[in-house]
Amino acid sequence: MRYCESGNLYLVIGCDSNPDHSVWGSANINDRGEGLVEFLNYSNLEVLNQGNEPTFCSGCKLEMIDVTLGSFRLLESITG
């Protein structure tokens, strides 16, 4: 993250970290979700997920637990 910031580079992080938080559309909030939100509050990363399509399906459980993060600079260049 620091390397990308110092070089003014785009950064994309695909997380299969199983965090639950309403920030990216999960119905629940767990400790991993709280930790990721806390990290995001102190970083220059933004959640890039859009919409409410579940990214995890198991039996009757549908959740949005796969999170894509990106640098704010990247977010500014995304269109459409």
C-alpha positions as CSV (number, residue, x, y, z in Angstrom):
1,M,0.0,0.0,0.0
2,R,2.8,2.4,0.9
3,Y,4.7,1.5,-2.3
4,C,1.7,2.4,-4.4
5,E,1.1,5.6,-2.5
6,S,4.7,6.7,-2.9
7,G,4.8,5.9,-6.6
8,N,1.3,7.4,-7.2
9,L,0.2,3.9,-8.5
10,Y,-3.3,2.4,-8.6
11,L,-3.9,-0.4,-6.1
12,V,-6.6,-3.0,-6.2
13,I,-7.0,-5.7,-3.5
14,G,-9.4,-8.6,-3.9
15,C,-10.2,-9.9,-0.4
16,D,-11.6,-13.4,0.3
17,S,-11.5,-12.5,4.0
18,N,-15.0,-13.4,5.0
19,P,-15.8,-10.1,6.7
20,D,-19.4,-9.2,7.4
21,H,-20.3,-5.5,7.6
22,S,-23.2,-3.3,6.3
23,V,-20.6,-1.0,4.7
24,W,-20.4,-3.5,1.7
25,G,-23.9,-4.9,2.0
26,S,-23.7,-7.8,4.5
27,A,-26.7,-8.4,6.6
28,N,-24.5,-9.0,9.7
29,I,-21.5,-7.5,11.3
30,N,-18.6,-9.6,12.7
31,D,-15.2,-9.0,14.2
32,R,-13.4,-9.3,10.9
33,G,-15.8,-6.8,9.4
34,E,-15.3,-4.4,12.2
35,G,-11.5,-4.8,11.9
36,L,-11.6,-4.2,8.1
37,V,-13.7,-1.0,8.6
38,E,-11.3,0.2,11.2
39,F,-8.4,-0.4,8.9
40,L,-10.2,1.4,6.1
41,N,-10.7,4.4,8.3
42,Y,-6.9,4.8,8.6
43,S,-5.9,4.0,5.1
44,N,-6.4,5.6,1.7
45,L,-8.5,2.6,0.5
46,E,-12.1,2.5,-0.5
47,V,-14.6,-0.3,-0.9
48,L,-15.2,-0.8,-4.6
49,N,-18.1,-3.3,-4.3
50,Q,-21.3,-2.0,-5.8
51,G,-24.9,-3.3,-5.7
52,N,-26.2,-6.0,-3.4
53,E,-25.5,-9.3,-5.3
54,P,-24.3,-11.9,-2.9
55,T,-20.7,-13.1,-3.3
56,F,-21.1,-16.2,-1.1
57,C,-23.9,-18.8,-1.3
58,S,-24.1,-21.8,1.0
59,G,-27.4,-23.5,1.5
60,C,-29.9,-20.8,2.6
61,K,-27.1,-18.3,3.5
62,L,-26.5,-15.5,0.9
63,E,-23.9,-12.9,1.9
64,M,-21.6,-10.3,0.6
65,I,-18.3,-11.4,2.1
66,D,-15.9,-10.9,-0.8
67,V,-14.6,-7.4,-0.7
68,T,-12.7,-5.5,-3.4
69,L,-10.7,-2.5,-2.2
70,G,-8.9,0.2,-4.2
71,S,-6.9,3.3,-3.8
72,F,-8.8,6.6,-3.8
73,R,-6.9,7.6,-6.9
74,L,-8.3,4.5,-8.6
75,L,-11.8,5.2,-7.4
76,E,-11.6,8.7,-9.1
77,S,-10.8,7.1,-12.5
78,I,-13.6,4.5,-12.5
79,T,-16.6,5.4,-14.7
80,G,-19.7,3.5,-15.6
